[in-house]
Amino acid sequence: MGIKNSPIGELAEMLQEETEKGLQTAAQQITGKPPAGGPAQKQQTNSQQQQANDAAKKQAEQAAKLSQVKQEANNDFVKQMYGESTPAEASTEPTQDQQKQAEEEQKKLALRQKLHQEYYQKLVNPPKQQEERAAEKVEREEDEKKEKEFVELEEQKKKELPKMSQKGDSMEKLKGVSG
Protein backbone atom coordinates (compact mmCIF):
# COMPACT_ATOMS: atom_id res chain seq x y z
CA MET A 1 0.00 0.00 0.00
CA GLY A 2 1.59 3.25 -1.14
CA ILE A 3 1.59 6.32 1.04
CA LYS A 4 0.74 8.68 -1.87
CA ASN A 5 -2.61 6.99 -2.58
CA SER A 6 -3.75 7.02 1.04
CA PRO A 7 -5.33 9.83 3.09
CA ILE A 8 -2.01 10.18 4.85
CA GLY A 9 -0.31 10.91 1.52
CA GLU A 10 -2.90 13.56 0.64
CA LEU A 11 -2.41 15.21 4.01
CA ALA A 12 1.34 15.15 3.47
CA GLU A 13 0.97 16.89 0.07
CA MET A 14 -1.29 19.59 1.58
CA LEU A 15 1.21 20.23 4.36
CA GLN A 16 4.03 20.49 1.85
CA GLU A 17 2.10 23.06 -0.23
CA GLU A 18 1.31 25.15 2.86
CA THR A 19 4.95 25.03 3.90
CA GLU A 20 6.07 26.29 0.49
CA LYS A 21 3.55 29.16 0.63
CA GLY A 22 4.74 30.12 4.09
CA LEU A 23 8.35 30.09 2.97
CA GLN A 24 7.51 32.36 0.04
CA THR A 25 5.74 34.91 2.26
CA ALA A 26 8.61 34.81 4.73
CA ALA A 27 11.10 35.40 1.92
CA GLN A 28 9.03 38.40 0.66
CA GLN A 29 8.98 39.85 4.14
CA ILE A 30 12.71 39.48 4.57
CA THR A 31 13.65 40.82 1.15
CA GLY A 32 10.54 42.97 0.75
CA LYS A 33 10.25 46.72 0.55
CA PRO A 34 10.58 48.67 3.77
CA PRO A 35 7.44 50.55 4.84
CA ALA A 36 7.07 54.02 3.37
CA GLY A 37 6.39 55.59 6.71
CA GLY A 38 2.68 56.22 7.38
CA PRO A 39 0.81 54.85 10.45
CA ALA A 40 -1.61 52.99 8.17
CA GLN A 41 1.25 51.24 6.48
CA LYS A 42 2.78 50.41 9.90
CA GLN A 43 -0.49 48.80 10.93
CA GLN A 44 -0.55 46.90 7.65
CA THR A 45 3.05 45.84 8.18
CA ASN A 46 2.32 44.75 11.76
CA SER A 47 -0.75 42.82 10.62
CA GLN A 48 1.27 41.25 7.82
CA GLN A 49 3.98 40.28 10.28
CA GLN A 50 1.39 38.83 12.61
CA GLN A 51 -0.15 36.91 9.73
CA ALA A 52 3.29 35.71 8.76
CA ASN A 53 3.96 34.61 12.34
CA ASP A 54 0.61 32.85 12.47
CA ALA A 55 1.34 31.18 9.14
CA ALA A 56 4.78 30.13 10.38
CA LYS A 57 3.22 28.66 13.55
CA LYS A 58 0.64 26.80 11.48
CA GLN A 59 3.36 25.51 9.21
CA ALA A 60 5.41 24.36 12.19
CA GLU A 61 2.37 22.58 13.64
CA GLN A 62 1.59 21.03 10.28
CA ALA A 63 5.19 19.95 9.86
CA ALA A 64 5.10 18.38 13.31
CA LYS A 65 1.84 16.60 12.42
CA LEU A 66 3.33 15.48 9.12
CA SER A 67 6.42 14.06 10.81
CA GLN A 68 4.23 12.36 13.38
CA VAL A 69 2.02 10.87 10.66
CA LYS A 70 5.08 9.71 8.73
CA GLN A 71 6.53 8.19 11.90
CA GLU A 72 3.27 6.32 12.59
CA ALA A 73 3.16 5.11 8.98
CA ASN A 74 6.75 3.89 9.28
CA ASN A 75 5.98 2.16 12.56
CA ASP A 76 2.95 0.44 11.05
CA PHE A 77 5.01 -0.63 8.06
CA VAL A 78 7.76 -2.01 10.29
CA LYS A 79 5.22 -3.86 12.41
CA GLN A 80 3.72 -5.41 9.29
CA MET A 81 7.12 -6.41 7.96
CA TYR A 82 8.79 -7.63 11.14
CA GLY A 83 5.83 -8.28 13.39
CA GLU A 84 4.81 -11.67 14.63
CA SER A 85 3.52 -13.74 11.76
CA THR A 86 0.28 -15.52 12.53
CA PRO A 87 -1.37 -17.90 10.11
CA ALA A 88 -5.01 -17.29 9.21
CA GLU A 89 -6.08 -20.44 11.05
CA ALA A 90 -4.37 -19.48 14.29
CA SER A 91 -6.71 -18.21 16.94
CA THR A 92 -6.60 -17.44 20.62
CA GLU A 93 -8.67 -20.53 21.46
CA PRO A 94 -6.62 -23.63 22.28
CA THR A 95 -6.79 -26.56 19.90
CA GLN A 96 -8.25 -29.93 20.85
CA ASP A 97 -4.80 -31.40 21.42
CA GLN A 98 -3.89 -28.55 23.74
CA GLN A 99 -7.17 -28.96 25.62
CA LYS A 100 -6.57 -32.70 26.02
CA GLN A 101 -3.05 -32.08 27.28
CA ALA A 102 -4.28 -29.48 29.74
CA GLU A 103 -6.98 -31.84 31.03
CA GLU A 104 -4.44 -34.66 31.41
CA GLU A 105 -2.09 -32.37 33.30
CA GLN A 106 -4.90 -31.33 35.63
CA LYS A 107 -5.84 -34.97 36.26
CA LYS A 108 -2.22 -35.88 36.97
CA LEU A 109 -1.87 -32.96 39.34
CA ALA A 110 -5.08 -33.86 41.18
CA LEU A 111 -4.02 -37.51 41.50
CA ARG A 112 -0.56 -36.52 42.69
CA GLN A 113 -2.03 -34.25 45.36
CA LYS A 114 -4.50 -36.91 46.47
CA LEU A 115 -1.82 -39.60 46.82
CA HIS A 116 0.51 -37.18 48.55
CA GLN A 117 -2.15 -36.24 51.08
CA GLU A 118 -3.13 -39.85 51.74
CA TYR A 119 0.48 -40.98 52.24
CA TYR A 120 1.59 -38.13 54.45
CA GLN A 121 -1.66 -37.99 56.40
CA LYS A 122 -1.04 -41.59 57.44
CA LEU A 123 2.49 -40.71 58.53
CA VAL A 124 1.60 -37.52 60.34
CA ASN A 125 -1.70 -38.69 61.83
CA PRO A 126 -1.61 -42.46 62.12
CA PRO A 127 -5.03 -44.05 62.33
CA LYS A 128 -6.15 -44.92 65.85
CA GLN A 129 -6.29 -48.59 66.62
CA GLN A 130 -9.77 -49.81 67.22
CA GLU A 131 -10.36 -51.56 70.49
CA GLU A 132 -10.40 -55.28 70.14
CA ARG A 133 -13.55 -57.14 70.79
CA ALA A 134 -13.63 -59.34 73.83
CA ALA A 135 -13.71 -62.58 71.79
CA GLU A 136 -10.71 -61.54 69.70
CA LYS A 137 -8.81 -60.53 72.81
CA VAL A 138 -9.46 -63.90 74.43
CA GLU A 139 -8.34 -65.73 71.27
CA ARG A 140 -5.18 -63.67 71.06
CA GLU A 141 -4.35 -64.33 74.72
CA GLU A 142 -4.92 -68.07 74.24
CA ASP A 143 -2.64 -68.07 71.20
CA GLU A 144 0.05 -66.30 73.23
CA LYS A 145 -0.29 -68.86 76.07
CA LYS A 146 -0.04 -71.78 73.64
CA GLU A 147 3.04 -70.24 72.05
CA LYS A 148 4.63 -69.74 75.46
CA GLU A 149 3.89 -73.34 76.44
CA PHE A 150 5.35 -74.59 73.17
CA VAL A 151 8.55 -72.62 73.74
CA GLU A 152 8.81 -73.98 77.32
CA LEU A 153 8.34 -77.56 76.08
CA GLU A 154 11.10 -77.09 73.53
CA GLU A 155 13.44 -75.85 76.24
CA GLN A 156 12.60 -78.81 78.49
CA LYS A 157 13.27 -81.30 75.67
CA LYS A 158 16.67 -79.76 75.11
CA LYS A 159 17.54 -80.16 78.77
CA GLU A 160 16.40 -83.83 78.89
CA LEU A 161 18.50 -85.03 75.97
CA PRO A 162 21.47 -87.21 76.92
CA LYS A 163 24.83 -85.55 77.11
CA MET A 164 26.37 -87.89 74.60
CA SER A 165 24.06 -86.91 71.86
CA GLN A 166 24.84 -83.31 72.41
CA LYS A 167 28.52 -83.86 71.61
CA GLY A 168 27.91 -85.68 68.40
CA ASP A 169 26.35 -88.67 66.76
CA SER A 170 28.91 -91.21 67.90
CA MET A 171 29.34 -92.60 71.39
CA GLU A 172 33.11 -92.56 71.23
CA LYS A 173 34.83 -90.03 73.31
CA LEU A 174 38.05 -89.97 71.30
CA LYS A 175 37.78 -90.37 67.61
CA GLY A 176 40.58 -91.84 65.63
CA VAL A 177 42.05 -91.02 62.29
CA SER A 178 39.38 -92.87 60.38
CA GLY A 179 36.71 -90.74 61.62
C-alpha positions as CSV (number, residue, x, y, z in Angstrom):
1,M,0.0,0.0,0.0
2,G,1.6,3.3,-1.1
3,I,1.6,6.3,1.0
4,K,0.7,8.7,-1.9
5,N,-2.6,7.0,-2.6
6,S,-3.7,7.0,1.0
7,P,-5.3,9.8,3.1
8,I,-2.0,10.2,4.9
9,G,-0.3,10.9,1.5
10,E,-2.9,13.6,0.6
11,L,-2.4,15.2,4.0
12,A,1.3,15.2,3.5
13,E,1.0,16.9,0.1
14,M,-1.3,19.6,1.6
15,L,1.2,20.2,4.4
16,Q,4.0,20.5,1.9
17,E,2.1,23.1,-0.2
18,E,1.3,25.2,2.9
19,T,4.9,25.0,3.9
20,E,6.1,26.3,0.5
21,K,3.5,29.2,0.6
22,G,4.7,30.1,4.1
23,L,8.3,30.1,3.0
24,Q,7.5,32.4,0.0
25,T,5.7,34.9,2.3
26,A,8.6,34.8,4.7
27,A,11.1,35.4,1.9
28,Q,9.0,38.4,0.7
29,Q,9.0,39.9,4.1
30,I,12.7,39.5,4.6
31,T,13.6,40.8,1.1
32,G,10.5,43.0,0.7
33,K,10.2,46.7,0.5
34,P,10.6,48.7,3.8
35,P,7.4,50.5,4.8
36,A,7.1,54.0,3.4
37,G,6.4,55.6,6.7
38,G,2.7,56.2,7.4
39,P,0.8,54.8,10.4
40,A,-1.6,53.0,8.2
41,Q,1.3,51.2,6.5
42,K,2.8,50.4,9.9
43,Q,-0.5,48.8,10.9
44,Q,-0.6,46.9,7.7
45,T,3.0,45.8,8.2
46,N,2.3,44.8,11.8
47,S,-0.8,42.8,10.6
48,Q,1.3,41.3,7.8
49,Q,4.0,40.3,10.3
50,Q,1.4,38.8,12.6
51,Q,-0.2,36.9,9.7
52,A,3.3,35.7,8.8
53,N,4.0,34.6,12.3
54,D,0.6,32.8,12.5
55,A,1.3,31.2,9.1
56,A,4.8,30.1,10.4
57,K,3.2,28.7,13.6
58,K,0.6,26.8,11.5
59,Q,3.4,25.5,9.2
60,A,5.4,24.4,12.2
61,E,2.4,22.6,13.6
62,Q,1.6,21.0,10.3
63,A,5.2,20.0,9.9
64,A,5.1,18.4,13.3
65,K,1.8,16.6,12.4
66,L,3.3,15.5,9.1
67,S,6.4,14.1,10.8
68,Q,4.2,12.4,13.4
69,V,2.0,10.9,10.7
70,K,5.1,9.7,8.7
71,Q,6.5,8.2,11.9
72,E,3.3,6.3,12.6
73,A,3.2,5.1,9.0
74,N,6.7,3.9,9.3
75,N,6.0,2.2,12.6
76,D,3.0,0.4,11.0
77,F,5.0,-0.6,8.1
78,V,7.8,-2.0,10.3
79,K,5.2,-3.9,12.4
80,Q,3.7,-5.4,9.3
81,M,7.1,-6.4,8.0
82,Y,8.8,-7.6,11.1
83,G,5.8,-8.3,13.4
84,E,4.8,-11.7,14.6
85,S,3.5,-13.7,11.8
86,T,0.3,-15.5,12.5
87,P,-1.4,-17.9,10.1
88,A,-5.0,-17.3,9.2
89,E,-6.1,-20.4,11.0
90,A,-4.4,-19.5,14.3
91,S,-6.7,-18.2,16.9
92,T,-6.6,-17.4,20.6
93,E,-8.7,-20.5,21.5
94,P,-6.6,-23.6,22.3
95,T,-6.8,-26.6,19.9
96,Q,-8.2,-29.9,20.9
97,D,-4.8,-31.4,21.4
98,Q,-3.9,-28.6,23.7
99,Q,-7.2,-29.0,25.6
100,K,-6.6,-32.7,26.0
101,Q,-3.1,-32.1,27.3
102,A,-4.3,-29.5,29.7
103,E,-7.0,-31.8,31.0
104,E,-4.4,-34.7,31.4
105,E,-2.1,-32.4,33.3
106,Q,-4.9,-31.3,35.6
107,K,-5.8,-35.0,36.3
108,K,-2.2,-35.9,37.0
109,L,-1.9,-33.0,39.3
110,A,-5.1,-33.9,41.2
111,L,-4.0,-37.5,41.5
112,R,-0.6,-36.5,42.7
113,Q,-2.0,-34.2,45.4
114,K,-4.5,-36.9,46.5
115,L,-1.8,-39.6,46.8
116,H,0.5,-37.2,48.6
117,Q,-2.2,-36.2,51.1
118,E,-3.1,-39.8,51.7
119,Y,0.5,-41.0,52.2
120,Y,1.6,-38.1,54.5
121,Q,-1.7,-38.0,56.4
122,K,-1.0,-41.6,57.4
123,L,2.5,-40.7,58.5
124,V,1.6,-37.5,60.3
125,N,-1.7,-38.7,61.8
126,P,-1.6,-42.5,62.1
127,P,-5.0,-44.1,62.3
128,K,-6.1,-44.9,65.9
129,Q,-6.3,-48.6,66.6
130,Q,-9.8,-49.8,67.2
131,E,-10.4,-51.6,70.5
132,E,-10.4,-55.3,70.1
133,R,-13.6,-57.1,70.8
134,A,-13.6,-59.3,73.8
135,A,-13.7,-62.6,71.8
136,E,-10.7,-61.5,69.7
137,K,-8.8,-60.5,72.8
138,V,-9.5,-63.9,74.4
139,E,-8.3,-65.7,71.3
140,R,-5.2,-63.7,71.1
141,E,-4.3,-64.3,74.7
142,E,-4.9,-68.1,74.2
143,D,-2.6,-68.1,71.2
144,E,0.0,-66.3,73.2
145,K,-0.3,-68.9,76.1
146,K,0.0,-71.8,73.6
147,E,3.0,-70.2,72.1
148,K,4.6,-69.7,75.5
149,E,3.9,-73.3,76.4
150,F,5.3,-74.6,73.2
151,V,8.5,-72.6,73.7
152,E,8.8,-74.0,77.3
153,L,8.3,-77.6,76.1
154,E,11.1,-77.1,73.5
155,E,13.4,-75.9,76.2
156,Q,12.6,-78.8,78.5
157,K,13.3,-81.3,75.7
158,K,16.7,-79.8,75.1
159,K,17.5,-80.2,78.8
160,E,16.4,-83.8,78.9
161,L,18.5,-85.0,76.0
162,P,21.5,-87.2,76.9
163,K,24.8,-85.5,77.1
164,M,26.4,-87.9,74.6
165,S,24.1,-86.9,71.9
166,Q,24.8,-83.3,72.4
167,K,28.5,-83.9,71.6
168,G,27.9,-85.7,68.4
169,D,26.4,-88.7,66.8
170,S,28.9,-91.2,67.9
171,M,29.3,-92.6,71.4
172,E,33.1,-92.6,71.2
173,K,34.8,-90.0,73.3
174,L,38.0,-90.0,71.3
175,K,37.8,-90.4,67.6
176,G,40.6,-91.8,65.6
177,V,42.1,-91.0,62.3
178,S,39.4,-92.9,60.4
179,G,36.7,-90.7,61.6
